[in-house]
Amino acid sequence: MEAFLRQRLESAFVWPTMPVRDAIDLADFLVETTKRYFRFLPGADIVGGDTDVAVVTRYEGFKWIRRKHFYPASLNPLETDHA
């Protein structure tokens, strides 16, 4: 029975030709799902809070997609992604 269910329900998440944007969205989805799952478990929260997202590619290197800012934009004039 387990083999039958595994065969019917299991699928590959990642494939070599996945676009970077899709990989970012998948990672964000998995993190958010984990945070929401653990929210309903008994005991202390061990996962939660805002999520920082970055991507590393061969051509662009490290690049922030979404992150928390601890200082105002006036103190970081080189950063243009302050909300």
Secondary structure, 3 states (H helix, E strand, C coil): CHHHHHHHHCCCCCCCCCCHHHHHHHHHHHHHHHHHHHHCCCCCCCCCCCCCEEEEECCCEEEEEECCCCCCHHHCCCCCCCC
